[in-house]
Amino acid sequence: MSEKLKEFVEIPQEFVHDGRQFLVRCTKPSQKEFLQICRAVAVGFAVMGFLGYFVKLIHIPM
């Protein structure tokens, strides 16, 4: 019975500890990093958009 109670208390403590470690490691990106991420996402959107457009262009006549 004691082991179950101990386990019941340890699980939330581990969760809180892991959550704190995660928040401590997270940092806000600098402006340079943010712009780099934005560019990468924009290029990804453009590539996928053009790819989808050409696939649709090829399949419409079929």
mmCIF file as gemmi writes it, N, C-alpha and C atoms, coordinates in Angstrom:
data_model
loop_
_atom_site.group_PDB
_atom_site.id
_atom_site.type_symbol
_atom_site.label_atom_id
_atom_site.label_alt_id
_atom_site.label_comp_id
_atom_site.label_asym_id
_atom_site.label_entity_id
_atom_site.label_seq_id
_atom_site.pdbx_PDB_ins_code
_atom_site.Cartn_x
_atom_site.Cartn_y
_atom_site.Cartn_z
_atom_site.occupancy
_atom_site.B_iso_or_equiv
_atom_site.pdbx_formal_charge
_atom_site.auth_seq_id
_atom_site.auth_asym_id
_atom_site.pdbx_PDB_model_num
ATOM 1 N N . MET Axp A 1 ? 0.827 -1.193 0 1 0 ? 1 A 1
ATOM 2 C CA . MET Axp A 1 ? 0 0 0 1 0 ? 1 A 1
ATOM 3 C C . MET Axp A 1 ? 0.862 1.243 0 1 0 ? 1 A 1
ATOM 4 N N . SER Axp A 2 ? 1.952 1.211 0.713 1 0 ? 2 A 1
ATOM 5 C CA . SER Axp A 2 ? 2.862 2.35 0.812 1 0 ? 2 A 1
ATOM 6 C C . SER Axp A 2 ? 3.528 2.653 -0.529 1 0 ? 2 A 1
ATOM 7 N N . GLU Axp A 3 ? 3.822 1.599 -1.277 1 0 ? 3 A 1
ATOM 8 C CA . GLU Axp A 3 ? 4.475 1.795 -2.572 1 0 ? 3 A 1
ATOM 9 C C . GLU Axp A 3 ? 3.562 2.528 -3.557 1 0 ? 3 A 1
ATOM 10 N N . LYS Axp A 4 ? 2.274 2.183 -3.544 1 0 ? 4 A 1
ATOM 11 C CA . LYS Axp A 4 ? 1.338 2.843 -4.447 1 0 ? 4 A 1
ATOM 12 C C . LYS Axp A 4 ? 1.193 4.312 -4.101 1 0 ? 4 A 1
ATOM 13 N N . LEU Axp A 5 ? 1.16 4.625 -2.82 1 0 ? 5 A 1
ATOM 14 C CA . LEU Axp A 5 ? 1.058 6.014 -2.386 1 0 ? 5 A 1
ATOM 15 C C . LEU Axp A 5 ? 2.315 6.776 -2.788 1 0 ? 5 A 1
ATOM 16 N N . LYS Axp A 6 ? 3.465 6.141 -2.603 1 0 ? 6 A 1
ATOM 17 C CA . LYS Axp A 6 ? 4.736 6.767 -2.975 1 0 ? 6 A 1
ATOM 18 C C . LYS Axp A 6 ? 4.782 7.037 -4.481 1 0 ? 6 A 1
ATOM 19 N N . GLU Axp A 7 ? 4.338 6.059 -5.265 1 0 ? 7 A 1
ATOM 20 C CA . GLU Axp A 7 ? 4.312 6.216 -6.719 1 0 ? 7 A 1
ATOM 21 C C . GLU Axp A 7 ? 3.32 7.307 -7.125 1 0 ? 7 A 1
ATOM 22 N N . PHE Axp A 8 ? 2.188 7.37 -6.439 1 0 ? 8 A 1
ATOM 23 C CA . PHE Axp A 8 ? 1.153 8.375 -6.711 1 0 ? 8 A 1
ATOM 24 C C . PHE Axp A 8 ? 1.679 9.786 -6.484 1 0 ? 8 A 1
ATOM 25 N N . VAL Axp A 9 ? 2.594 9.948 -5.547 1 0 ? 9 A 1
ATOM 26 C CA . VAL Axp A 9 ? 3.178 11.258 -5.241 1 0 ? 9 A 1
ATOM 27 C C . VAL Axp A 9 ? 4.353 11.563 -6.168 1 0 ? 9 A 1
ATOM 28 N N . GLU Axp A 10 ? 5.136 10.552 -6.536 1 0 ? 10 A 1
ATOM 29 C CA . GLU Axp A 10 ? 6.339 10.766 -7.354 1 0 ? 10 A 1
ATOM 30 C C . GLU Axp A 10 ? 6.021 11.188 -8.784 1 0 ? 10 A 1
ATOM 31 N N . ILE Axp A 11 ? 4.973 10.647 -9.367 1 0 ? 11 A 1
ATOM 32 C CA . ILE Axp A 11 ? 4.665 10.935 -10.775 1 0 ? 11 A 1
ATOM 33 C C . ILE Axp A 11 ? 4.41 12.426 -10.996 1 0 ? 11 A 1
ATOM 34 N N . PRO Axp A 12 ? 3.551 13.092 -10.213 1 0 ? 12 A 1
ATOM 35 C CA . PRO Axp A 12 ? 3.376 14.539 -10.429 1 0 ? 12 A 1
ATOM 36 C C . PRO Axp A 12 ? 4.657 15.337 -10.156 1 0 ? 12 A 1
ATOM 37 N N . GLN Axp A 13 ? 5.453 14.903 -9.182 1 0 ? 13 A 1
ATOM 38 C CA . GLN Axp A 13 ? 6.705 15.603 -8.894 1 0 ? 13 A 1
ATOM 39 C C . GLN Axp A 13 ? 7.654 15.509 -10.079 1 0 ? 13 A 1
ATOM 40 N N . GLU Axp A 14 ? 7.756 14.341 -10.69 1 0 ? 14 A 1
ATOM 41 C CA . GLU Axp A 14 ? 8.611 14.181 -11.87 1 0 ? 14 A 1
ATOM 42 C C . GLU Axp A 14 ? 8.112 15.051 -13.019 1 0 ? 14 A 1
ATOM 43 N N . PHE Axp A 15 ? 6.794 15.102 -13.188 1 0 ? 15 A 1
ATOM 44 C CA . PHE Axp A 15 ? 6.202 15.903 -14.249 1 0 ? 15 A 1
ATOM 45 C C . PHE Axp A 15 ? 6.535 17.389 -14.067 1 0 ? 15 A 1
ATOM 46 N N . VAL Axp A 16 ? 6.391 17.878 -12.855 1 0 ? 16 A 1
ATOM 47 C CA . VAL Axp A 16 ? 6.698 19.282 -12.566 1 0 ? 16 A 1
ATOM 48 C C . VAL Axp A 16 ? 8.181 19.544 -12.776 1 0 ? 16 A 1
ATOM 49 N N . HIS Axp A 17 ? 9.022 18.639 -12.334 1 0 ? 17 A 1
ATOM 50 C CA . HIS Axp A 17 ? 10.476 18.792 -12.496 1 0 ? 17 A 1
ATOM 51 C C . HIS Axp A 17 ? 10.851 18.84 -13.971 1 0 ? 17 A 1
ATOM 52 N N . ASP Axp A 18 ? 10.31 17.914 -14.762 1 0 ? 18 A 1
ATOM 53 C CA . ASP Axp A 18 ? 10.598 17.898 -16.201 1 0 ? 18 A 1
ATOM 54 C C . ASP Axp A 18 ? 10.075 19.16 -16.88 1 0 ? 18 A 1
ATOM 55 N N . GLY Axp A 19 ? 8.896 19.614 -16.475 1 0 ? 19 A 1
ATOM 56 C CA . GLY Axp A 19 ? 8.334 20.841 -17.04 1 0 ? 19 A 1
ATOM 57 C C . GLY Axp A 19 ? 9.199 22.051 -16.74 1 0 ? 19 A 1
ATOM 58 N N . ARG Axp A 20 ? 9.702 22.134 -15.528 1 0 ? 20 A 1
ATOM 59 C CA . ARG Axp A 20 ? 10.588 23.249 -15.17 1 0 ? 20 A 1
ATOM 60 C C . ARG Axp A 20 ? 11.868 23.215 -15.983 1 0 ? 20 A 1
ATOM 61 N N . GLN Axp A 21 ? 12.459 22.033 -16.142 1 0 ? 21 A 1
ATOM 62 C CA . GLN Axp A 21 ? 13.68 21.907 -16.947 1 0 ? 21 A 1
ATOM 63 C C . GLN Axp A 21 ? 13.421 22.366 -18.376 1 0 ? 21 A 1
ATOM 64 N N . PHE Axp A 22 ? 12.285 21.992 -18.931 1 0 ? 22 A 1
ATOM 65 C CA . PHE Axp A 22 ? 11.934 22.388 -20.296 1 0 ? 22 A 1
ATOM 66 C C . PHE Axp A 22 ? 11.828 23.905 -20.407 1 0 ? 22 A 1
ATOM 67 N N . LEU Axp A 23 ? 11.14 24.537 -19.464 1 0 ? 23 A 1
ATOM 68 C CA . LEU Axp A 23 ? 10.974 25.989 -19.515 1 0 ? 23 A 1
ATOM 69 C C . LEU Axp A 23 ? 12.292 26.73 -19.322 1 0 ? 23 A 1
ATOM 70 N N . VAL Axp A 24 ? 13.179 26.189 -18.506 1 0 ? 24 A 1
ATOM 71 C CA . VAL Axp A 24 ? 14.477 26.833 -18.289 1 0 ? 24 A 1
ATOM 72 C C . VAL Axp A 24 ? 15.309 26.78 -19.564 1 0 ? 24 A 1
ATOM 73 N N . ARG Axp A 25 ? 15.218 25.668 -20.294 1 0 ? 25 A 1
ATOM 74 C CA . ARG Axp A 25 ? 16.007 25.522 -21.522 1 0 ? 25 A 1
ATOM 75 C C . ARG Axp A 25 ? 15.446 26.321 -22.691 1 0 ? 25 A 1
ATOM 76 N N . CYS Axp A 26 ? 14.149 26.602 -22.669 1 0 ? 26 A 1
ATOM 77 C CA . CYS Axp A 26 ? 13.527 27.342 -23.772 1 0 ? 26 A 1
ATOM 78 C C . CYS Axp A 26 ? 13.951 28.804 -23.715 1 0 ? 26 A 1
ATOM 79 N N . THR Axp A 27 ? 14.319 29.331 -24.863 1 0 ? 27 A 1
ATOM 80 C CA . THR Axp A 27 ? 14.679 30.741 -24.932 1 0 ? 27 A 1
ATOM 81 C C . THR Axp A 27 ? 13.926 31.385 -26.094 1 0 ? 27 A 1
ATOM 82 N N . LYS Axp A 28 ? 13.677 32.656 -25.963 1 0 ? 28 A 1
ATOM 83 C CA . LYS Axp A 28 ? 13.012 33.396 -27.025 1 0 ? 28 A 1
ATOM 84 C C . LYS Axp A 28 ? 14.022 33.598 -28.153 1 0 ? 28 A 1
ATOM 85 N N . PRO Axp A 29 ? 13.626 33.344 -29.394 1 0 ? 29 A 1
ATOM 86 C CA . PRO Axp A 29 ? 14.586 33.512 -30.49 1 0 ? 29 A 1
ATOM 87 C C . PRO Axp A 29 ? 14.928 34.989 -30.703 1 0 ? 29 A 1
ATOM 88 N N . SER Axp A 30 ? 16.162 35.218 -31.129 1 0 ? 30 A 1
ATOM 89 C CA . SER Axp A 30 ? 16.565 36.584 -31.443 1 0 ? 30 A 1
ATOM 90 C C . SER Axp A 30 ? 15.87 37.003 -32.745 1 0 ? 30 A 1
ATOM 91 N N . GLN Axp A 31 ? 15.978 38.27 -33.086 1 0 ? 31 A 1
ATOM 92 C CA . GLN Axp A 31 ? 15.321 38.759 -34.306 1 0 ? 31 A 1
ATOM 93 C C . GLN Axp A 31 ? 15.909 38.069 -35.533 1 0 ? 31 A 1
ATOM 94 N N . LYS Axp A 32 ? 17.215 37.837 -35.519 1 0 ? 32 A 1
ATOM 95 C CA . LYS Axp A 32 ? 17.877 37.172 -36.643 1 0 ? 32 A 1
ATOM 96 C C . LYS Axp A 32 ? 17.352 35.738 -36.799 1 0 ? 32 A 1
ATOM 97 N N . GLU Axp A 33 ? 17.253 35.008 -35.68 1 0 ? 33 A 1
ATOM 98 C CA . GLU Axp A 33 ? 16.74 33.644 -35.729 1 0 ? 33 A 1
ATOM 99 C C . GLU Axp A 33 ? 15.281 33.619 -36.189 1 0 ? 33 A 1
ATOM 100 N N . PHE Axp A 34 ? 14.488 34.558 -35.701 1 0 ? 34 A 1
ATOM 101 C CA . PHE Axp A 34 ? 13.077 34.624 -36.064 1 0 ? 34 A 1
ATOM 102 C C . PHE Axp A 34 ? 12.912 34.862 -37.565 1 0 ? 34 A 1
ATOM 103 N N . LEU Axp A 35 ? 13.687 35.785 -38.117 1 0 ? 35 A 1
ATOM 104 C CA . LEU Axp A 35 ? 13.601 36.068 -39.549 1 0 ? 35 A 1
ATOM 105 C C . LEU Axp A 35 ? 14.044 34.87 -40.376 1 0 ? 35 A 1
ATOM 106 N N . GLN Axp A 36 ? 15.045 34.161 -39.888 1 0 ? 36 A 1
ATOM 107 C CA . GLN Axp A 36 ? 15.525 32.975 -40.594 1 0 ? 36 A 1
ATOM 108 C C . GLN Axp A 36 ? 14.425 31.895 -40.614 1 0 ? 36 A 1
ATOM 109 N N . ILE Axp A 37 ? 13.739 31.716 -39.499 1 0 ? 37 A 1
ATOM 110 C CA . ILE Axp A 37 ? 12.644 30.753 -39.433 1 0 ? 37 A 1
ATOM 111 C C . ILE Axp A 37 ? 11.519 31.17 -40.373 1 0 ? 37 A 1
ATOM 112 N N . CYS Axp A 38 ? 11.193 32.48 -40.386 1 0 ? 38 A 1
ATOM 113 C CA . CYS Axp A 38 ? 10.137 32.986 -41.271 1 0 ? 38 A 1
ATOM 114 C C . CYS Axp A 38 ? 10.477 32.751 -42.734 1 0 ? 38 A 1
ATOM 115 N N . ARG Axp A 39 ? 11.722 32.982 -43.107 1 0 ? 39 A 1
ATOM 116 C CA . ARG Axp A 39 ? 12.141 32.752 -44.495 1 0 ? 39 A 1
ATOM 117 C C . ARG Axp A 39 ? 12.014 31.274 -44.858 1 0 ? 39 A 1
ATOM 118 N N . ALA Axp A 40 ? 12.454 30.405 -43.95 1 0 ? 40 A 1
ATOM 119 C CA . ALA Axp A 40 ? 12.385 28.968 -44.226 1 0 ? 40 A 1
ATOM 120 C C . ALA Axp A 40 ? 10.94 28.522 -44.408 1 0 ? 40 A 1
ATOM 121 N N . VAL Axp A 41 ? 10.041 29.026 -43.578 1 0 ? 41 A 1
ATOM 122 C CA . VAL Axp A 41 ? 8.625 28.669 -43.698 1 0 ? 41 A 1
ATOM 123 C C . VAL Axp A 41 ? 8.05 29.209 -45.002 1 0 ? 41 A 1
ATOM 124 N N . ALA Axp A 42 ? 8.409 30.432 -45.365 1 0 ? 42 A 1
ATOM 125 C CA . ALA Axp A 42 ? 7.91 31.028 -46.607 1 0 ? 42 A 1
ATOM 126 C C . ALA Axp A 42 ? 8.39 30.238 -47.819 1 0 ? 42 A 1
ATOM 127 N N . VAL Axp A 43 ? 9.65 29.838 -47.822 1 0 ? 43 A 1
ATOM 128 C CA . VAL Axp A 43 ? 10.177 29.039 -48.937 1 0 ? 43 A 1
ATOM 129 C C . VAL Axp A 43 ? 9.448 27.7 -48.998 1 0 ? 43 A 1
ATOM 130 N N . GLY Axp A 44 ? 9.197 27.093 -47.852 1 0 ? 44 A 1
ATOM 131 C CA . GLY Axp A 44 ? 8.461 25.825 -47.81 1 0 ? 44 A 1
ATOM 132 C C . GLY Axp A 44 ? 7.065 25.967 -48.379 1 0 ? 44 A 1
ATOM 133 N N . PHE Axp A 45 ? 6.361 27.036 -47.982 1 0 ? 45 A 1
ATOM 134 C CA . PHE Axp A 45 ? 5.022 27.285 -48.517 1 0 ? 45 A 1
ATOM 135 C C . PHE Axp A 45 ? 5.077 27.472 -50.029 1 0 ? 45 A 1
ATOM 136 N N . ALA Axp A 46 ? 6.043 28.235 -50.511 1 0 ? 46 A 1
ATOM 137 C CA . ALA Axp A 46 ? 6.151 28.505 -51.944 1 0 ? 46 A 1
ATOM 138 C C . ALA Axp A 46 ? 6.43 27.221 -52.721 1 0 ? 46 A 1
ATOM 139 N N . VAL Axp A 47 ? 7.354 26.422 -52.237 1 0 ? 47 A 1
ATOM 140 C CA . VAL Axp A 47 ? 7.699 25.173 -52.923 1 0 ? 47 A 1
ATOM 141 C C . VAL Axp A 47 ? 6.49 24.243 -52.972 1 0 ? 47 A 1
ATOM 142 N N . MET Axp A 48 ? 5.825 24.084 -51.832 1 0 ? 48 A 1
ATOM 143 C CA . MET Axp A 48 ? 4.655 23.198 -51.809 1 0 ? 48 A 1
ATOM 144 C C . MET Axp A 48 ? 3.531 23.751 -52.679 1 0 ? 48 A 1
ATOM 145 N N . GLY Axp A 49 ? 3.375 25.068 -52.717 1 0 ? 49 A 1
ATOM 146 C CA . GLY Axp A 49 ? 2.345 25.68 -53.549 1 0 ? 49 A 1
ATOM 147 C C . GLY Axp A 49 ? 2.605 25.454 -55.022 1 0 ? 49 A 1
ATOM 148 N N . PHE Axp A 50 ? 3.823 25.704 -55.45 1 0 ? 50 A 1
ATOM 149 C CA . PHE Axp A 50 ? 4.166 25.482 -56.856 1 0 ? 50 A 1
ATOM 150 C C . PHE Axp A 50 ? 4.061 24.007 -57.226 1 0 ? 50 A 1
ATOM 151 N N . LEU Axp A 51 ? 4.506 23.147 -56.335 1 0 ? 51 A 1
ATOM 152 C CA . LEU Axp A 51 ? 4.411 21.711 -56.598 1 0 ? 51 A 1
ATOM 153 C C . LEU Axp A 51 ? 2.95 21.296 -56.749 1 0 ? 51 A 1
ATOM 154 N N . GLY Axp A 52 ? 2.092 21.757 -55.856 1 0 ? 52 A 1
ATOM 155 C CA . GLY Axp A 52 ? 0.671 21.444 -55.954 1 0 ? 52 A 1
ATOM 156 C C . GLY Axp A 52 ? 0.049 22.008 -57.21 1 0 ? 52 A 1
ATOM 157 N N . TYR Axp A 53 ? 0.454 23.218 -57.577 1 0 ? 53 A 1
ATOM 158 C CA . TYR Axp A 53 ? -0.075 23.848 -58.8 1 0 ? 53 A 1
ATOM 159 C C . TYR Axp A 53 ? 0.3 23.028 -60.03 1 0 ? 53 A 1
ATOM 160 N N . PHE Axp A 54 ? 1.551 22.617 -60.135 1 0 ? 54 A 1
ATOM 161 C CA . PHE Axp A 54 ? 1.981 21.858 -61.31 1 0 ? 54 A 1
ATOM 162 C C . PHE Axp A 54 ? 1.348 20.472 -61.356 1 0 ? 54 A 1
ATOM 163 N N . VAL Axp A 55 ? 1.186 19.841 -60.208 1 0 ? 55 A 1
ATOM 164 C CA . VAL Axp A 55 ? 0.526 18.529 -60.19 1 0 ? 55 A 1
ATOM 165 C C . VAL Axp A 55 ? -0.913 18.678 -60.66 1 0 ? 55 A 1
ATOM 166 N N . LYS Axp A 56 ? -1.595 19.721 -60.167 1 0 ? 56 A 1
ATOM 167 C CA . LYS Axp A 56 ? -2.985 19.944 -60.587 1 0 ? 56 A 1
ATOM 168 C C . LYS Axp A 56 ? -3.048 20.293 -62.068 1 0 ? 56 A 1
ATOM 169 N N . LEU Axp A 57 ? -2.077 21.077 -62.552 1 0 ? 57 A 1
ATOM 170 C CA . LEU Axp A 57 ? -2.025 21.471 -63.947 1 0 ? 57 A 1
ATOM 171 C C . LEU Axp A 57 ? -1.877 20.247 -64.85 1 0 ? 57 A 1
ATOM 172 N N . ILE Axp A 58 ? -1.083 19.293 -64.414 1 0 ? 58 A 1
ATOM 173 C CA . ILE Axp A 58 ? -0.857 18.071 -65.204 1 0 ? 58 A 1
ATOM 174 C C . ILE Axp A 58 ? -2.088 17.163 -65.152 1 0 ? 58 A 1
ATOM 175 N N . HIS Axp A 59 ? -2.768 17.071 -64.019 1 0 ? 59 A 1
ATOM 176 C CA . HIS Axp A 59 ? -3.871 16.127 -63.863 1 0 ? 59 A 1
ATOM 177 C C . HIS Axp A 59 ? -5.217 16.654 -64.374 1 0 ? 59 A 1
ATOM 178 N N . ILE Axp A 60 ? -5.362 17.936 -64.603 1 0 ? 60 A 1
ATOM 179 C CA . ILE Axp A 60 ? -6.635 18.472 -65.087 1 0 ? 60 A 1
ATOM 180 C C . ILE Axp A 60 ? -6.97 17.929 -66.49 1 0 ? 60 A 1
ATOM 181 N N . PRO Axp A 61 ? -6.019 17.932 -67.442 1 0 ? 61 A 1
ATOM 182 C CA . PRO Axp A 61 ? -6.359 17.423 -68.786 1 0 ? 61 A 1
ATOM 183 C C . PRO Axp A 61 ? -6.657 15.93 -68.826 1 0 ? 61 A 1
ATOM 184 N N . MET Axp A 62 ? -6.219 15.192 -67.842 1 0 ? 62 A 1
ATOM 185 C CA . MET Axp A 62 ? -6.391 13.74 -67.88 1 0 ? 62 A 1
ATOM 186 C C . MET Axp A 62 ? -7.809 13.34 -67.64 1 0 ? 62 A 1
